Amino acid sequence: MVKVLSVTEFVRLIDDTLAEYQGALVEGEVGEFSISQSKWIRFNLKDKESSVHCFMPKWYLKVEIEDGMVIRATGKPTLTQKYGFSFNITSVQLAGEGALRRAFELLKNRLIQEGIFDPARKRTPPRFPQHVALVTSREAAAYGDFLKVLAARLGGLTISFIHTQVQGKEAPRQIIAALEQANTELKHLDAIVLVRGGGSLEDLQSFNDEAVVRAVSASRAPIIVGVGHERDTTLAEMAADRRASTPSNAAELLVRSREEIAGEVASLRLQLKHRITLAVTEKRATVKRTIDILR
């Protein structure tokens, strides 16, 4: 005989069954996006034939999304007495370059309103830095490019290298930790240099992560950010004190070449010689006038 279940018992049974499901990564278009009480996010994830209700706490959302965006959501299905069937999401990734660019613009406009990119906040690194923190991946070409150009331009600097991933899921957390380490543990630090090579827009997402951008903006030491990609300027570059077009250019912005310094020294020498000659001439004239008066 089939056991008769109440609605509540049936819902619990289905929810217990769903709880054994390991979860899913679902791609779809966002619709009816809303935030309630500033902490609960609800929206529909849909394709041409189906739609599923989604729920997630706001603090799980690390990217900007809106209706019409295509995303990939990770989570588990649930069935509750109050809200019925829903997809409880733990993380969201943007899918497709269109969604990435739209999220980029949404976040950029919000940060502009906050003044994160205000030129008045920018600082100039010392003309002759002595201690520099280099934050990048030791496997990246950016690491070698920066050090090669730096050594060719001016030697004698202390370089404190902090390894971090610059791409992938763990990269934002590692970059933030590296910047914090540089700012708190390194003594007499003149500047921080954060660099990586080029890549697709998706590859560069760590440098468009909101938490990374805020960490760059909050750096206690002047910071130069350089990404080897001329077409796309990342938000981290915009928040930095100086933006470098490539890792090699970051070295060029940090220190001047020996030739430039030698040229400036020669120019200062000529200026000093001229001023000394002028001062001596004026003093001689003064002495001559005084002698004439005495006579």
Secondary structure, 3 states (H helix, E strand, C coil): CCCCCCHHHHHHHHHHHHHCCCCEEEEEEEEEEEEECCCEEEEEEECCCCEEEEEEEHHHCCCCCCCCCEEEEEEEEEEECCCEEEEEEEEEEECCHHHHHHHHHHHHHHHHHHCCCCHHHCCCCCCCCCEEEEEECCCCHHHHHHHHHHHHHCCCCEEEEEECCCCCCCHHHHHHHHHHHHHHHCCCCCEEEEEECCCCCCHHHHHHCHHHHHHHHCCCCCEEEEECCCCCCCHHHHHCCEEECCHHHHHHHHCCCHHHHHHHHHHHHHHHHHHHHHHHHHHHHHHHHHHHHHC
